[in-house]
Amino acid sequence: MSYAFPDLSQQLQDIATSGLYRSRRVIDSPQGIHLKLDGRSILNFCSNDYLGLANHPEVISAFKSGADQYGVGSGSAHLICGHSSAHHALEEELAEFTGRERALLFSTGYMANMGVISALLDIQDAVFEDRLNHASLLDGGLMSGARFKRYQHADTQHLNTHLSKASGNKLIVTDGVFSMDGDFAPLADLVKVAKAQDAWLMVDDAHGFGVLGAKGGGLTECFGLSQTDLPILMGTLGKGFGTFGAFIAGSDELIETLIQKARTYIFTTALPAAVAEATRASLKRVIADDWRRAHLKHLALRFRTGAEQLGFELVNLVSANSDDKFDMLSAIQPIVIGDSQRAVEISEHLLKAGFLVSAIRPPTVPKGSARLRVTFSALHQETQVDQLLDALNTAINKTHTEAD
Ligand SMILES: *Cc1c(COP(=O)(O)O)cnc(C)c1O
């Protein structure tokens, strides 16, 4: 009986009839390529734990000894009494890893993005965002109160025309690896445009860190971008790093400004120190374990080749230096289906066959571009990729006939 919210049941009904209803699956195992779901073991192709570190023994043991040393709760925000030597050491290690003067930890990537953009901009300023940017970047831009422009995906010319008309401080914001497409921002061009137009550039490399670059430094490392080229660099720790949290890396001045002004930094409890200790252990694996990145690329290439042979619609790579496509393959390889209902049906068929692949629908992706977001882990084997391709082929053909 929802007399207090008379609209809600109608709204829920509408969401359901348009094939956009979201619900959760309850997992009974650690993260990994095998998940336990409803008593069954299924093969997981939708996690962002790209390097397979979320359940790594060294990371778990650092987490446990971190809890022994620091307890569980961090007690307060960083600026009160919650900033431990574990957080501090991790920040220094992340600064070194990214080749920046400093790094600042945030409790989540969502909060980092909201906090940074609104700390840097005001109503007299302007923010420019790729139209496929992650929701947290768009929300941060809106929350900042600055004039808000979305430019066509990866289209630096379109961006340039908007920029030349703007006044006040100008901030260009983009995903590095786009989270639902797996393609790359044209970073070399964006740096040029930003410099020419006297704008700041911010890159959210949530899906690049750990996965791309010889040492896992993400797109910044691939493109060789210094702190001057790319003054605001954001990374998350819950994906390739396999733990939790996020960071901003940049100049001393930038970090001090965020400590003074980023509301999502100031007004929230610090993440547990044990999580920082676990992340320090996973950073060591990220840097040392080249085999994880190399294997991921092999899997992604094998999948793309197989998917192309079967006639599936893959998302093309966008990159300024795409001569070396192999080097620039991300762990995200979506198959575009179009219709939301059908994407969900295919995903359900796959689950029956023992494969977990999530159907991504609007508003997460633009209307009419529902997709199966296939992601790989360094722990997958080639044969499992082949099994997935077979299962996809069966599921896609099955729903075709049913729909026709
Ligand atoms: C996941 C993600 C975030 C949010 O990070 P959380 O730590 O999960 O809050 C931000 N940006 C991008 C591009 C992401 O994919």
The ligand as an SDF file (V2000), in Angstrom:
LIG
                    3D

 15 15  0  0  0  0  0  0  0  0999 V2000
   33.1440    3.1050  -12.2040 C   0  0  0  0  0  0  0  0  0  0  0  0
   33.4250    4.4430  -12.7200 C   0  0  0  0  0  0  0  0  0  0  0  0
   33.4050    5.5540  -11.8720 C   0  0  0  0  0  0  0  0  0  0  0  0
   32.9450    5.4750  -10.4570 C   0  0  0  0  0  0  0  0  0  0  0  0
   33.9040    4.8750   -9.6440 O   0  0  0  0  0  0  0  0  0  0  0  0
   33.4350    4.2040   -8.2760 P   0  0  0  0  0  0  0  0  0  0  0  0
   34.6810    4.0740   -7.4940 O   0  0  0  0  0  0  0  0  0  0  0  0
   32.8100    2.9050   -8.6450 O   0  0  0  0  0  0  0  0  0  0  0  0
   32.4460    5.1400   -7.6560 O   0  0  0  0  0  0  0  0  0  0  0  0
   33.7910    6.7720  -12.4010 C   0  0  0  0  0  0  0  0  0  0  0  0
   34.1390    6.9050  -13.6940 N   0  0  0  0  0  0  0  0  0  0  0  0
   34.1330    5.8510  -14.5440 C   0  0  0  0  0  0  0  0  0  0  0  0
   34.5260    6.0540  -15.9700 C   0  0  0  0  0  0  0  0  0  0  0  0
   33.7640    4.5990  -14.0790 C   0  0  0  0  0  0  0  0  0  0  0  0
   33.7170    3.5690  -14.9180 O   0  0  0  0  0  0  0  0  0  0  0  0
  1  2  1  0
  2  3  1  0
  2 14  2  0
  3  4  1  0
  3 10  2  0
  4  5  1  0
  5  6  1  0
  6  7  2  0
  6  8  1  0
  6  9  1  0
 10 11  1  0
 11 12  2  0
 12 13  1  0
 12 14  1  0
 14 15  1  0
M  END
$$$$
